[in-house]
Amino acid sequence: MKRCSALFFILPAVCILIACTQVADVNADLPKNVEVRDQQILNNDWQFIFTDEIPAGIHAPSFNWIGAENVAVPHSWNRVGYYLENQSAHIHNADNINNAQGKGLYRKVFNVPAQTENKRLWLEFDAVSRVANVWVNGKFAGEHRGSFNRFRFDITDLINVGRPNVLVVQADNSKPTADSTTADTLPIAGDFFVHGGIYRPVRLITTSNIHVDMKDFGGPGVYATTAVEGDKAVVSIKSRITSNEGEAENVTLLTQLADDTGKVVAKDVRDILLQPDETEITDVSLSVSSSQLWQGIDNPYLYTLAVSILDSNDNLLDTVKQNIGLRTIEISADKGLTLNGQPLELRGVGYHQDREGKGWAVSAEEIEEDVQLLMNMGVNTIRLAHYPHGQPVHDLADKLGLLLWDEIPLVSAWRYGEEHEAVNTALADNASLQLTEMVKQNFNHPSVAVWGIANEVDFGAVAPMFVQSSPGSNPDPLPILNRLKAEVAQLDPTRNSTLANCCAGVPTWDQSKVPNTSAITNTTGANRYFGWYYGEPSGLAKNLDALHKQYPEQPLAVTEYGAGGAPSFHSDNALGGPVAATGRNQPEEYMSYVHEENWRVLSARDYLWANWIWNGFDFATTTRREGDSQDINTKGLITYDRAIKKDAYYFYQANWSANPMVHIASRRYKERAYQTTDIKVYSNGKQVELLVNDRKVNEAPDCDQNTCVWQGVRLVAGNNELVARASGFASAPSDRVEDSVMWHLNESQINAYYIDAGAIMSADSPKAHFGSDDFFTGGKAMSLDKPGGWGRPPVKAVIGNTQEQALHTTYRAGEFSYHLPLDNGQYKVTLSLVAPDSKSRFNVFAEGSALFENISGKQNADGSFTAFTVAENVNVSDGSLELSFKPSVGEAYVSAISVIPVK
């Protein structure tokens, strides 16, 4: 073999080769399919029992495990979260879910390669949750604490050659407490479920005694960084070469970089002396002229880096190949994120790794399906929350050009309280371990943009129950954050550290107790839920502007925003009443409203270096009873089963994607309550038209944010077909696409209104099909019920003189009016009322004339209420009925309104 030792000086514009003993053939292709490592996949033929007992004899090949279940890996025993509706076929239901936390025991019998002399054998687990203990043939191979990262054990001295080998794995996902078996393993809090099991693949890997390091925290042992100057790039490679031979050995280290055709474009050959049972770290630089840069979605060009070890006779001992992209990323407060010097607006979502029917035990193919769904919406970045994800999503991101936010599971809590200070050190050490593993294992992925060290640990300070502290406690997360920030800088100086905080400047929280985490890391993300958990959507602007003003040199992103949405729940007017952020009333239309208004704020702020929606998909958690689901966080743009893309998904597709599209919103609200309604259509076409029952509706005058709204469209009794057509697409000017839905309106709703006042979702009534509050101007939506606290149902008011509690609980109060389109004629107006107090008096006017005068009621001495009604006929002569509620003392109020024609 021709050998060449190369040294490069990096000058401002060029890299110059100044010394070479013999020129190698840099045009030789990279060898195809040269594998010196034997890899045996151990995914099939496992046995499993959920138990904390390890039965005697389990390590014997002949052991008969009575009651064990035959399973394949990836596997989890947990199935968490289910939908209460039946709009689509569901895998989970109340009878088959399993949220048990504890220990599961796995067993497998396997054989090893016949030729093991001068070989090392390794067990490689891509993930076991959350603590793994492993035995081979009854001998303890090792323990790993952490649910998410790859780990390996050297089992060379534990195996039986030529005989069956028994592998036993105990997976423990016990809920962490200060005294639990998982006390020192993050996460110890978080709004997501930690599924148990061997939920990623398992392998038996055979290497030579001399090999690229297998013990470097699950990493590849080869780490590359890139410097780019014009069309030239310098790739710096750090290789860890380990010898388990009994004496010193001379070997050749061959480092090659090949383009996407396999042609070698740069190489380095050097001799190194390996000492027994030691690891040699070697630095190599390769210069690439006329380099192809990894330019995100526009050009995700990948090179192959191959590091090979050869003995003195040029026999190949080991090879590690890594896909790498030549790219530089910079993030600044004024320019945002630049990729290879070009500004890049990052638009994306947060992503949890679970799905219905699988939990965390998802396949690479299912992950690819998820990523494609998100890319079809127009994302170019994904926040991998709230823990390290596996290699499949990283490999996809490299190939497709997505940028990633990687993150460790330091979520909300980092301690158990003042009386458990000793645990703090163990948890901090575990955070450092998981950070080291995450960085090492994902170092070579060009898609990884930042390393996240924490999520919402400032929330634990303003809400001490998250860290089991007293209300007066102010636990300080800064020491652990500073430690992790320094470790990121040491592990990878080429990437920024980052974190996501929740509470700076949010009016809900006492700001004197909010720790200042905004400027600790190189960049910062803000999780903000204006319009959902607090405030109005427009309040997001003031909060972000204040943060940017306070920290003008700190690059700021928005890492979470959004709202819950149940695709089986609907509203006639998303502003008709209060939404239940931690309860059931979460109509799909309100979710869309929050996203539309939040994006209006975010898209106007150039200083934000990225925006991530929370969340791409609904996901499992045992802290929620909300929307149309149980134990599911409903903020996903796509449902947990991937069956339904919610309307908000299409709002972003219209604004983020260039692919021609058109989508009629509220499509699942098929049984309509009102004959007159607004119709909303999302499209990225310049021309959008709407047809209702083959009749063209006047074109929308304004399609702000690619959202077209036709107001006051009249429906007919029976079926109503809506068709939206769009054309004039920037990416395909000649294309024309359309969408259609079928709505239904009962005959009883023609020239009749049944309004559940103050309600964002209408109550069921045996008397009529009520709609949610709509057609109003002024006033405020109120409820007689009292809040029940986070995630708890409200405390129901006691209302007498009615069988329709829900209809009378909500009401509109203040001074307000209703404008109801009607055909001319005589109508009966009935008001259902419950006095919220004993003081208020008011009058109601119809078309300016008094209809009801001096209405009053009272609250009973025991705090209960009494419902009552008033009714009167009115004449409509101008195609509309105006009902005006004007208080004389206190506030006017109404719980329900019915307007029906007099026959």
N, C-alpha and C positions, 0 to 999 in steps of 0.2 A: 504494500500500500504506500502511496505517496503521502508523506506527512508534512504538514505545514504549520508552523507556529506563527501566529499573526498578532500584530499589535497595531492598534488604531489610535490616531490622535483626532479628536473631534474639534474641528475649527468652525467658525460661524456658518459657513455654507457648505463645507465639504468634509468628508471623512477620508483620510489618506492612509493607505497601507504602506508602512515604511520598512517592514522586515519580514522576510519569508524565506525559509531555507529551501523549499521546493514547491513550485506552484502546483496546486491540486486542480483537478478538472471540475471547475465549479458548474459546468454545464451538464454534468451527469445527473440523471434522474434519481429521485429518491427511491430506494428499493420498495417495491410493492409487496404488501402483505407479509412483511418479514416480522414474525412474532417469536420472540424467544421466551416469553412468559407464557406458561400454561395457565389458562383461566377456566375454571369449572364453575358454572352457575349452580347455585344451591337453592333454587327457588321452589322446587317441587318436593312432594313426599315428606312433608312435615306432619307432626302430630302436636296437638295443642289442648291444654286444659287451663281454664282460668282458676288458679289456685295459688295459695302461698305455701303449699306443702311440696317438698321435693321427695317423692317416694323412694324408698330403699330399692336398689337394684336398677334404677332408671338408666344408669350408665353402662349397663351390660347390653351387648348387641341382641341377646335373646329376650330382653325384657318385653313382657306383654302388658301394654298400658291400657288397662280396661277403662272405658269411658272417654278415651281421648278422641278428639275430632281430627279428621284428616284435612289439612289445609295446605294452601300454597302461599308462598311469600311473593309479593308484599301482602301482609295480613294485619288486620286490626280486629280486636274483639268488639270494638265500640261502634255503635250506630246511633247518632245523636241528631235530634231535630227533625220535625215533621210539619207538614202543612195540614191545616184544618179543612181546606176546601178540596174540591175534586175537579178543578179545571183541566188538570192533566193527570196521567197515571203516575202514582207515586210509589216509590219503593218503601219508604218509611211510613209507619203509622204508629199509633199509640201502643199497639200490641207487640211490635217487634223491635222497638228501640232498645239500646243497651248503653247506658251511661256509667257502667260500673268502673270504678277506679281501684286499682290494686295491682296484684301480681299475676302475670300470665306465664305459663311454662311451656316451652317449645322443645321438641326433640326430633332429631333427624339422624339417620344412619347414612354414611357416605364412604366412598373409597378414595384413595389418593393415587396419583400417578405411580406407575411401577418403578420408574427411574427417579429416585430421590437423592442419590448420592451426590454430594456437593451442591445440593439444592436447599433452598429455604421455602417453607410452606407458611402461607399467611391466610388467616380468615379476615375477609373484608366485609364489613357491614355498612351499607349506605346510611342507615338510621335505625335506631331502636329507641322507643319512647317508654319512659324518660330516663330510666336507669337500666343498664344491661349488665348482667353477670353471665359469664360464658365458661362452660366446662367442655373439655374434649377428653373422652375416655376416662371420665371421673376426675381429671386433673384440672385445676382452676387455670383458665387461660387469661382472664383479666376482667376488669370492670370498666364501664364507660358511663359517665354521668352527663347527660344532655341528650335531648330528643331529636336533634336535627342534623348533626354533622356526621360525616364518614369517620369510621375508626377501624383500626387493624390490630390483630394480635399475631405474633409469631408463634406458630404451633409446631414448629419443626421437631421439637423434642417431646411432643405429646402424642404424635400420631403412630398408628400401627401400619407398617407397610405390608401389603399383601393380605390384610385382614380388614373386616369392617371397622369403621370408626364411628363413635357415637358423639354427636354434638348436642349439648343441652344449653338452652338460653332461657334465662329468667328476665322478663321485661316487666318493669315496675312503673306504672303511671299513677301511683298513689297521690292523692291531693296533698300538696305540700303544707305542712304545719311546722312549727318550731321543733316538734318532737317526732316528725315522720321520717320514714326511710328516704324520702326525697327532699328533706329540709334544705339541703345545700345545692339544689339543682334548679336553675331558672328555666321557665318563668314560675313565679309563685303567685302571680295575679294576672288578670287579663280577661278581656271580653271575647274569649274563644276557648274551645274545648281542646284539651291536650289528649289526643287519642293514644291508646296504648297498643303496643305490638311491635313486631318486626315489619315495619310498614314500607321499607324500601328494600331493594335486592341485596342478596348475600352471595359472596363468591369465595372460592378457594383459589388462591393465586400461588403459582410456583415460580420462584426466581432462582437465578444463580446465587452462589454465596457472595459474589461481587455484583452489586446491583445499584441502580438509582434508589436512593433512600426511601424505604417503605415506612419509616417510623416518624416522619415529619408531620405529625398531627393530621394524618389522613390526606396530606397534600401530595402532589405528583413528584416532588423532589426536584423539580426543574421550574425556575421562575424567570419570566422575561418581562423587561420593560422597554419602552420605545422612546427615542428622541427623534423628532422630525424637523428637518430643515429643508424647505422647498420640496423638491421631488426626491430627496435623499432621506433615508432613515437609518438610524443606528439602533440595533437591538442588543440590549445587554442581558446576558443570560447567566443566572447563578444556578449551578448544578451541584447537588449533594450526592456524592458517590460513597457508598458504604461497602466495606469488606468484612465478611465473616470468615475469611480464611485464617488459618493458624499462623501464617507468616506474611511478611511484606510481599507485595506483588506489584510489578510494573504493568500498567495497562495503558491503552490509548483511548482518549476521550474524543469522540467525533461528534461535532455539533453542526447540524445542517438546517438550512431554511429553504423550503421549497414553495413555489407558487401553487396556484390552484390546479395546475396541470400536472404537478409532480416534479417539475423541473427545479433543480437545486439552483438557487440564486446567490447563495452565500454559504460558506462553510469554514470551520476551524478544526484543525487536528492538532492534538498535543498529547504528550506523554505525561503521566502522573504516577507517583509512587504512593501506593495505598498501604497504610499500616494495619496490622490485624485488629479486627473489632473496633475500627474507628471510621469516622465519616470525614471525607475530604470535600471541602467547599471550593469550587472552581468558578472563577469569573471569566466569561468570554464575551467579546463584542463582535457582532456581525454588521457589515455595512451593506445596505441595499440601495442601489442606484435605480432611478426611475421607478420608485416604489409605488405600489397601489395602496392607498390609504383606506382604512376601515371608516367609511363615512356614514355610519348609521343606516337607516332605511334606504337612503339614496344609493349606497354602494357598500354593502357589508362584506367586503373582500377579506378573505381569510388565507393566511399562509399556514404551512405546517412546519412546526419546529420539531426536529428529531434529535435526541441526545442518545448516543450509543456508546457502549463500552466494549472494547476488544482486548483480548489477551495478547501476549507477545507473539503468538502465531496468527494474529488477525482473525481469530475465532470470535464470533459475536457472543458476548456474555449477556447483554441486556440492552433494551431500547425503550425509551419513553417518547411518545409523540404527543404534541399538544397543538391544537389550533390556536393561532394568535392573530390579532389584528394590529396593524401598525396605525397608531392613532395617539393624539394628545387631547386631553380634556382640561379646560380651565373654567373656573366658576368665580365670578366677581360680582360685587354689588351693583355695579353700573352696567356691565355688559351681559350679565346673566351667564349662561353656559355656552361655551364655544367648543366645537368639535373640530380639531385640526384648524383652528383659527376662524372657523365659520360659525356665526351665531345659530343656535338651535333652540327653538321653542319646544320645551318638553310638555307634552300633554298625555296624561295617563291615568292609571287606576291603581289602587291597592289590591293585593291578591293574596287570599288564603288558599292553602293547598288541599282543602277537603271538598268532597262532593257527595251528594246523597248516594247511599248504597255502598260507598267505599270508605268513608271517613278520610283518613290520610293515606290509605293504601291505594293510591291512584297509580295508573300506569303512565309510562312515557307518552303513549298515544293519547291518553286522556288529557294530559298536560298540554300536548300539542293542539288538541281540539280547543282547549280553553284559550290558549294564546291566539289562535286563529280567530276565534270569536271576538277577542279584544282588538286585534289588528283590523278586523273588518269594520269596527267602529271608528278606527282612526287613531288608535293610541300609538305612540312611539317610545313609551317608557312604562315600566311597571315597578311599583314599589313592592318588594317581596317582604310582606309583613307577616307576623311580627317576630320573625325567627329566620334562621338560614333555611333556604330551600335547596333542593337537590340539584344534581348536575343536569338533568334533562331540560329544565327551564333555562338554565344558563347557556347550554349548548344551542337551544333554539334562539335565544336572544342574540347570541353571536352570529348565527346564520342569517337571521332576519333583520338585524340592525337595530334592535331595541336597546335602550339604555336602562340599566337596573339600579335600584337602591337596595343594597343588601343590608340586613339588620340582625342584631342579636336579640334574644328574648328577654331583655331587661325592660319589663313592661309595668309601669305604675309603681310597683313595690320592689324594694331592694333590701328589706329587713322585716323582722317580725315584731318589732317593738322594743321599748327601752329595756325590758327585762331580759332580752335575748341578744345583747350586744355581741356575744361571741359568734353568733351565726353570721353577722355582717361580713366578717373576714372570709368565711367559707363561701358565701354567695358572691362576694367580689372576686374571689379566686375562680369560681365557676364561670362568672361573666368573662374573665380574662381568658379562660380555657376556650370557651365557645367563640370568643372573638378571634383568638389565634387560629382555631380550626377553620372558621369561616374565611378568614383572609387567605390562609395557605391554600385551601381547597379551591378557591375561586379567583386566585391571583391572576391567572393567565387569561381570564375571560375579558376580551375588550369591551363587552357589554356592561361590565360593572363600572359604575361612575363614582359611587360614594360608599363609604362604610358607615352604617348607622349603629350608634352605640346605645340608644335608649329611646323609649316611647313613653311620653306622658308621665315621667317621674315627678314632674311638678304637680301633677294631679294628686299624687300621694301625699304631698305636703299640705294642700288646701283641704283635702278630705282624708284625715288621718286614719279613718277606718280601713283604708286600703293597706296600711302598714301596721295595723293592730296597735295603734297608739291612742293615747287619750286625746280628747278634743282640744286641749290646750297645747298639745305637742307640735313642734315644728321640725320634724325630721329633715335633715339636710342631705340632698342627693349629690351635692357638688363634689365631695371627696371621691366617690366612685366614678363620677363622670370625668373628672380631671385625670384620674388614673387611666381610664379607658381611652381617653383622647390621646394621652402620651403613648399608649401602647399601639394605637393605630399609626401614629407618626413613625414609630420604630419599625413596625411590621411592613408598612407600605408608604414610604414618603411620597409616592407619586399620585396618591388619591386623597381626596378630602375626607375628613371625618364629618359626621353630621348626627343630628338627633331631631326628634319631633317632640314639640311641647304642646301643651293644651291650653294654658291658662293666662298667659301674659296679656293684660289689657282687657280680658273678658269680664264684663260687668257682673257676671254671676258670682265671681270669686273675690274674696277679700284679698286685694292686691298686696297688702302688707305681709301676707303669708305665702305669696307665690315666690318660690326661689328663682333667682335670675339665671336661667339656663340658656337664654337666647344667644349669648355670645361666647359660650364655652368652646364649641366645636368650630371647625373651619367654615361650615355652612349650617343653616338652621331650617327646619321645617315647622310650620304651624298647623296644628289640627284645630279647625274652627268650624263650629256648627251653628252659625247664625241662621235663624229661621227654623231651626229644629229644636235644639236643647235650650236655646236662649235667643232673645232679641228678634229682629227682623233680618231678612237676607241682606238688605242694604247696609246693615251695621258692620258687615265684613269689611267694607271699604275703609271706614274710620279706624277699625282695629289694625288693619294691615298698614295703613299710612302712618299710624302712630308708631308701630314697630319699626318701620323703615326710617322714620325720622329719628327715633331713639338710637338705632344702630345703623347709621348710614353706610358703614364700611362692611357690614355683615351681609353676605348673600342670603336672601330669604326665599323660601319656597312655601307653598301650601301643600301639606302632606295628607290632609284629610279634610273633606267637606262633603255635604250631602244630606240625605234624609231617607227615612224608611219608606217603603212603598209596598202595599199588598196588591198584586194585580187582580185580585178578585173583589177588591173594595173600591168604590168609586164615589165621586162627588160631582154635583152639578156646578159647584163654585168652590174652588180650592181656598177661597178666603171667606167662606160662609160661616166658619166656626173654628174653634181651637182643635189642633191636631193633637193626638196622644203620642208623644215621642217615645214613651215607655209603655204604651198601652195598645189597645186594639184598633182605634180609629186612625188608620194610616192609609188613606186612599191614594191610589196611583197618581191621581192628578196633582195632589199636593207635592209629592216627590218631584214631579216634573217642574212645578212652579219654583221650588227651592233651587233646583239645578239651573233653571233658566236665569234666575236672578243672581245666583252666586257666580255663574259664568260671566254674566254681564260685568260684574265687579272684577273678576280675575283677568279676563281678556283685555281689560283696559289698563292693567298695571304692568308696564314693561320691566319694572325692577324685580319681578318674581322670576327666578331662574327655572322653576318647574311648578306644575300643578298636578296633583294626584287626587282623583275622586275616591271617596270611600263608599262603596267597594265595587270591584268588578262583579262579584257573585255573592249572593246570600251565603252565609256560612253558619256553622253550628256553634252554639254557646248555650250554657245552662243558666244564664243570668237573665233571660228574656222571655216574656210572655206577651208578644206583640203582633200587631197586624193579623194576618190570616195564618199564623204559624205558632208553633211551640218550640222553644229552645233554638230559634233561628234569628240571627241578626238580619233584618229585612232591608238593609241599605244597599244591597247588591243591585247593579243594573240588570243582572240576569239572575234567574231563580236558582236555588240550590241544586235542582235537578237538571239545570241547563235547558229546560223546556220552554221558558218564556223570556223573551227580551222585553223588559219593561219600556214604557214610552220614553223615559229619560235616555235610554240607550240610543234611540233614534234621534233624539235632540242632538246628542254629541256626534252621531254619525253625520248628521246634516251639517254640522259646524266644523268637524275635524277631517272628514274623509272626502276625497275628490271623486270617489266612485258614485255614479248617478244613483240617486235614491229619492223616494217619497214615501211618507208614512202618515196615515191618519191616526191621530191620538185618540185616547179613550175608546179604543176599538172594542175592548172587552166589556164596556158598559152597554150591553145590548138591549136590555129592557129599560127604555127611557122613561123618565118621570114627567118631562115637560114637552109640550108641543113646539116650543120655541127654545132654541139652544145655540150656543156658540160652537163652531167647529174649528179645530186646530189641526194644521198639517205641517209636518217637518219636511223640508226638502232643500237640497243644495242646487236646485235648478233656478234659473233666473225667471222663468215663467211657470206659474203653478195655477191650475184651474180646478174648480170643484163642481161636480155634478151631483145633484140629489134627485133620485128617481128620474134620471135621464134629462133633468133640467139643469142647465148651466147656471150656477150662482155667480153673481158679479165677481170679477177677480179681486183678490184681497188687495187693498190699497197699500199695505205696508207689511213686509215680511221681515221684521226686525229679528236678527239672530237666526235667519233662515227658518223662522217660525211664522207661518201665515195663519191668520185668524179671520174667519167669517162670522160676524156677529148677527144674532137674531135670526137664524135660519129656521124656517117653518117646516116641521115634519107632518106627515099625514098618518092617519090611522092605519095600523097594520105594519107591513115591512117597509123599510126605507133603505134603499141602496145608495151608499155614498161612494163616489169614485173621485180620486184625486189624480191628476195628470201633471207631470212636470217635464220641462224641456229646457234647453239653453244651458247645458252643463259646460263648465269650463274645461273639463277633461274629455268630454265627448259631445261636441256641439250638435251633432245630428241625432243623438239618442233621445228617446222619449219613453218614460217609464210611468207606471201607474200603480195605484193601490186601491183596494176596495174593501168595504165592510158592509154588514147588514145590521141595521138597528131596527127595533120594534117598538111601536107605541100603541098602547091599548086604546080602544075607542073611548073608554071612560076618561082619558086624559085630554081629549079634544075639547077646547074651550073650557078647560077646568084646571085649577091649580090647587095642589095640596103641598104646602110648604112647611117643612120642619124647621122653624126659626131657630137661629143660633147653632145649628148643627152642620158640621162639615160632612157628615154622613147621616142619611135619613134613618129614622127609626122605622121598624116594621109596624104596620097597623092593619088590623083585620077589616077596617072600614074602607081604606083607600090606599093607592100606591103613592106614598109621599116622596117628594124629592128633598134633597138637602137645601139649606138656605140659599136663596138666589133672588135676583131681581131687586135687590135692596140698594139703598143709598143711605149712608150714615149709620149711626148706632154702633153697638159692639156686641159680639157674641158672648153669652154668659151661660153658666150652668149652676143649678142648685146643688149638685153633688160637690163634695169636698175632695181635694186630692188625697190619694192614698199613699203617696210616697213612691220612691223609685221602683218601678217594676211591679207595683201593687195596684189592684183595681181601686177606683174611687170609692169613697164612702157614700153610699146612696142616700139621697134625700127621701124623706117619707112624705108622699103626696097622696092626699085623700081625694075622694070623689072622682076617681078615674081608674080605669083598668089599663091605661096606656102610660105607664110610668116613664118609659124612655122618651116618648113624644113630648111630654110635659117638662122633662128635666132641663132641656136646653131652651134658651130664649134669647131674643134680641132686645137690647135695652138702650135707653137714651132718647134722642130725637132722630127719627129715621122715616123712610118712606119706601114703598114698593111700587114698581111700575110693571104692570102685567099686560102684555099684548093679548087682546081678545077681539073676537068678532062683536059687532054691535048687537045689543040685546040686553035682557034683564038677567041679573045674577044674584045668587044668595052668597053673602059674605059671612063666614063664621070664624070668629077668633077664639082660640083656646088659650086660656090665661092661667098663670099661677103667680100670685103677688110675691115677689122676693122680700118685701117688707110691708109694713102697715102704713107707710106715709105717702107713697107715691099716688098721684092722681093724674090722669091724662085724658085727652080727647083724640078721636080718630076721624079723619076727614076723607071723603071719597070725592075725587074730582073737585076739591076745594070746598065742598059742602060737608057740614057736620054729619057724621054717620053714627058715631057712638060718643056720648058726652059723659064726662066726669066718671070715668072707669076707675074703680079702686078695689082693692082686696086687702087681705091681711095675712100675716104669718101667725100661726097659732102659738100659744104660750109655751108649749112643749117643744117648739122648734120645728114642728111639722108644717106642711103646707096644704092648701086646699085648691083644687082645680075648679075653674068655672068657665063658662062660655057665654059669648054674646053673639047675636046673629041679626042680620038686616039685609034687605034687598037693595040693589043699586041698579041704575041704568048706565050702559056704556054706549056712547054715541060717536066716539072719535077713534075707535080701534084700540083703545088702551084704557086700563083702569089704574088710577093712581090712588094709593092708600097712604095717608100721611099720619104719623103718630107724633103728637105734640104734647109734651108734659106741661102740666101747670104746677105741680109739686113733685119734686124728685125726678124720676125717670119714667118714661113710657116703657112698656114691655109687652111681648107677645111670644107664646110658645109655639103656636101652630096657626096657620091660615089656610082655610079652604074657600075656594071660589068656584061655584058650580052654576051652570045655567038653570034658570027657572023655566020649567016646561009648562 
